[in-house]
């Protein structure tokens, strides 16, 4: 299992969004949140960079360098991939729906 901290909707107080890029969102299927899904962050060449497990409410979060990223979700109920344009610092939302 990944050693990432629990994924919560709020950011730590020390996070400066003028300097940090945060890719965050939810994983769902049939309008229900998916807990325990593995969300992988892939760089622009498709290389694995990081992985987190979604919270009980389907939330996930990555701190990333600005750039082009791909999110890949794996769960027994389905999977999904989505490209993310995170070229500027700040919050970058993603809504991932399993198929």
MIDOSE-1310 file (N, C-alpha, C; in nm, 2 decimals, decimal comma, always signed):
residues 99
xxxx	+0,08/-0,12/+0,00/+0,00/+0,00/+0,00/+0,09/+0,12/+0,00; +0,04/+0,23/-0,06/+0,11/+0,35/-0,07/+0,12/+0,42/+0,07; +0,23/+0,49/+0,09/+0,26/+0,56/+0,21/+0,21/+0,70/+0,22; +0,12/+0,74/+0,13/+0,07/+0,87/+0,13/-0,02/+0,90/+0,25
xxxx	-0,03/+1,03/+0,29/-0,12/+1,06/+0,40/-0,26/+1,05/+0,36; -0,36/+1,04/+0,46/-0,50/+1,03/+0,42/-0,54/+1,15/+0,33; -0,62/+1,13/+0,23/-0,66/+1,23/+0,14/-0,79/+1,30/+0,20; -0,78/+1,43/+0,23/-0,89/+1,50/+0,28/-0,92/+1,62/+0,19
xxxx	-1,04/+1,68/+0,19/-1,07/+1,79/+0,11/-0,99/+1,91/+0,13; -0,95/+1,94/+0,25/-0,87/+2,06/+0,28/-0,72/+2,04/+0,27; -0,65/+2,14/+0,24/-0,51/+2,14/+0,22/-0,44/+2,18/+0,35; -0,32/+2,13/+0,38/-0,24/+2,18/+0,50/-0,23/+2,33/+0,49
xxxx	-0,22/+2,39/+0,61/-0,21/+2,53/+0,62/-0,09/+2,59/+0,56; +0,02/+2,52/+0,55/+0,14/+2,57/+0,49/+0,15/+2,57/+0,34; +0,05/+2,52/+0,27/+0,05/+2,51/+0,13/+0,03/+2,65/+0,07; +0,12/+2,70/-0,02/+0,11/+2,83/-0,09/+0,07/+2,80/-0,23
xxxx	-0,05/+2,81/-0,27/-0,10/+2,78/-0,40/-0,05/+2,87/-0,51; +0,02/+2,98/-0,47/+0,08/+3,06/-0,57/+0,21/+3,00/-0,62; +0,26/+2,90/-0,55/+0,39/+2,83/-0,58/+0,37/+2,68/-0,60; +0,26/+2,62/-0,57/+0,24/+2,48/-0,57/+0,13/+2,44/-0,67
xxxx	+0,14/+2,33/-0,74/+0,04/+2,28/-0,82/-0,02/+2,16/-0,76; -0,15/+2,16/-0,73/-0,22/+2,05/-0,66/-0,33/+1,99/-0,76; -0,31/+1,87/-0,80/-0,41/+1,80/-0,88/-0,50/+1,72/-0,78; -0,63/+1,75/-0,79/-0,72/+1,68/-0,69/-0,85/+1,65/-0,75
xxxx	-0,92/+1,56/-0,68/-1,06/+1,53/-0,73/-1,12/+1,42/-0,67; -1,22/+1,36/-0,74/-1,29/+1,24/-0,69/-1,30/+1,14/-0,79; -1,32/+1,01/-0,74/-1,34/+0,90/-0,83/-1,48/+0,85/-0,80; -1,56/+0,82/-0,90/-1,70/+0,78/-0,87/-1,74/+0,68/-0,98
xxxx	-1,86/+0,61/-0,95/-1,92/+0,53/-1,05/-2,07/+0,53/-1,02; -2,15/+0,55/-1,12/-2,30/+0,56/-1,10/-2,33/+0,66/-0,99; -2,27/+0,77/-0,99/-2,29/+0,88/-0,90/-2,26/+0,85/-0,75; -2,18/+0,74/-0,73/-2,14/+0,71/-0,59/-1,99/+0,72/-0,58
xxxx	-1,94/+0,77/-0,47/-1,79/+0,78/-0,46/-1,73/+0,64/-0,45; -1,61/+0,62/-0,50/-1,54/+0,50/-0,50/-1,42/+0,51/-0,40; -1,43/+0,44/-0,29/-1,32/+0,43/-0,19/-1,23/+0,32/-0,23; -1,10/+0,34/-0,20/-1,00/+0,23/-0,22/-0,95/+0,21/-0,36
xxxx	-0,98/+0,31/-0,45/-0,93/+0,31/-0,58/-0,79/+0,35/-0,59; -0,71/+0,30/-0,67/-0,57/+0,34/-0,69/-0,56/+0,44/-0,80; -0,52/+0,56/-0,77/-0,51/+0,67/-0,86/-0,36/+0,69/-0,89; -0,32/+0,67/-1,01/-0,18/+0,69/-1,05/-0,16/+0,82/-1,13
xxxx	-0,04/+0,88/-1,10/-0,01/+1,00/-1,17/+0,11/+0,97/-1,26; +0,08/+0,99/-1,39/+0,18/+0,96/-1,50/+0,23/+1,08/-1,56; +0,36/+1,09/-1,59/+0,42/+1,21/-1,65/+0,38/+1,22/-1,80; +0,43/+1,32/-1,87/+0,40/+1,34/-2,01/+0,45/+1,23/-2,10
xxxx	+0,54/+1,15/-2,05/+0,59/+1,04/-2,13/+0,52/+0,91/-2,09; +0,43/+0,91/-2,00/+0,36/+0,79/-1,96/+0,42/+0,72/-1,84; +0,53/+0,78/-1,79/+0,60/+0,71/-1,68/+0,53/+0,73/-1,55; +0,53/+0,63/-1,47/+0,47/+0,63/-1,33/+0,54/+0,73/-1,25
xxxx	+0,47/+0,82/-1,18/+0,53/+0,91/-1,09/+0,49/+0,90/-0,94; +0,36/+0,87/-0,92/+0,31/+0,86/-0,78/+0,18/+0,78/-0,79; +0,14/+0,74/-0,67/+0,01/+0,67/-0,65/-0,05/+0,70/-0,52; -0,18/+0,72/-0,51/-0,25/+0,73/-0,39/-0,38/+0,65/-0,39
xxxx	-0,43/+0,62/-0,28/-0,56/+0,54/-0,27/-0,67/+0,64/-0,23; -0,78/+0,63/-0,29/-0,89/+0,73/-0,26/-0,95/+0,71/-0,12; -0,99/+0,81/-0,07/-1,05/+0,81/+0,07/-1,19/+0,75/+0,06; -1,26/+0,74/+0,18/-1,39/+0,68/+0,19/-1,49/+0,76/+0,10
xxxx	-1,46/+0,89/+0,07/-1,55/+0,97/-0,01/-1,50/+0,99/-0,15; -1,40/+0,90/-0,19/-1,35/+0,90/-0,33/-1,25/+1,01/-0,36; -1,20/+1,08/-0,26/-1,11/+1,19/-0,29/-0,97/+1,15/-0,30; -0,89/+1,22/-0,39/-0,75/+1,20/-0,40/-0,68/+1,34/-0,42
xxxx	-0,55/+1,34/-0,41/-0,48/+1,46/-0,42/-0,33/+1,43/-0,45; -0,27/+1,51/-0,55/-0,13/+1,50/-0,58/-0,07/+1,64/-0,58; +0,05/+1,65/-0,52/+0,13/+1,77/-0,53/+0,22/+1,74/-0,65; +0,22/+1,82/-0,75/+0,30/+1,79/-0,88/+0,37/+1,92/-0,93
xxxx	+0,47/+1,90/-1,01/+0,53/+2,01/-1,08/+0,43/+2,05/-1,19; +0,44/+2,18/-1,23/+0,35/+2,22/-1,34/+0,39/+2,14/-1,47; +0,28/+2,11/-1,55/+0,30/+2,03/-1,67/+0,18/+1,96/-1,71; +0,20/+1,87/-1,81/+0,10/+1,78/-1,86/+0,11/+1,65/-1,79
xxxx	+0,00/+1,60/-1,74/-0,01/+1,48/-1,66/-0,12/+1,39/-1,71; -0,12/+1,26/-1,67/-0,23/+1,17/-1,69/-0,26/+1,11/-1,56; -0,39/+1,10/-1,53/-0,44/+1,02/-1,41/-0,49/+0,89/-1,46; -0,45/+0,79/-1,40/-0,50/+0,65/-1,43/-0,56/+0,59/-1,31
xxxx	-0,68/+0,54/-1,31/-0,75/+0,49/-1,19/-0,77/+0,34/-1,22; -0,74/+0,26/-1,11/-0,76/+0,12/-1,11/-0,85/+0,08/-0,99; -0,95/+0,00/-1,02/-1,04/-0,05/-0,91/-1,11/-0,17/-0,96; -1,16/-0,25/-0,87/-1,23/-0,38/-0,92/-1,36/-0,34/-0,99
xxxx	-1,41/-0,22/-0,97/-1,54/-0,18/-1,04/-1,52/-0,11/-1,17; -1,39/-0,09/-1,21/-1,36/-0,03/-1,34/-1,23/+0,05/-1,34; -1,21/+0,12/-1,45/-1,09/+0,20/-1,47/-1,12/+0,32/-1,55; -1,03/+0,41/-1,55/-1,04/+0,53/-1,63/-0,90/+0,60/-1,64
xxxx	-0,88/+0,67/-1,75/-0,76/+0,75/-1,77/-0,81/+0,89/-1,82; -0,74/+0,99/-1,77/-0,77/+1,13/-1,80/-0,65/+1,21/-1,81; -0,63/+1,29/-1,92/-0,52/+1,38/-1,93/-0,55/+1,51/-1,85; -0,45/+1,57/-1,79/-0,47/+1,69/-1,70/-0,37/+1,79/-1,74
xxxx	-0,42/+1,91/-1,77/-0,33/+2,03/-1,80/-0,31/+2,11/-1,67; -0,19/+2,09/-1,61/-0,16/+2,15/-1,49/-0,04/+2,24/-1,51; -0,04/+2,33/-1,61/+0,07/+2,41/-1,64/+0,10/+2,53/-1,55; +0,00/+2,57/-1,47/+0,01/+2,68/-1,38/+0,00/+2,64/-1,24
xxxx	+0,06/+2,71/-1,14/+0,04/+2,67/-1,00/-0,10/+2,70/-0,96; -0,15/+2,62/-0,86/-0,28/+2,64/-0,81/-0,35/+2,50/-0,80; -0,48/+2,51/-0,78/-0,57/+2,39/-0,78/-0,61/+2,35/-0,92; -0,59/+2,22/-0,95/-0,63/+2,16/-1,08/-0,73/+2,05/-1,05
xxxx	-0,86/+2,07/-1,07/-0,96/+1,97/-1,04/-0,97/+1,86/-1,15; -1,01/+1,74/-1,10/-1,04/+1,63/-1,20/-1,15/+1,55/-1,14; -1,25/+1,52/-1,22/-1,36/+1,43/-1,19/-1,34/+1,30/-1,27; -1,32/+1,19/-1,21/-1,29/+1,07/-1,27/-1,41/+0,97/-1,25
xxx	-1,47/+0,93/-1,36/-1,58/+0,84/-1,35/-1,54/+0,70/-1,41; -1,55/+0,60/-1,33/-1,52/+0,46/-1,37/-1,61/+0,41/-1,48; -1,56/+0,34/-1,57/-1,64/+0,28/-1,68/-1,62/+0,13/-1,67
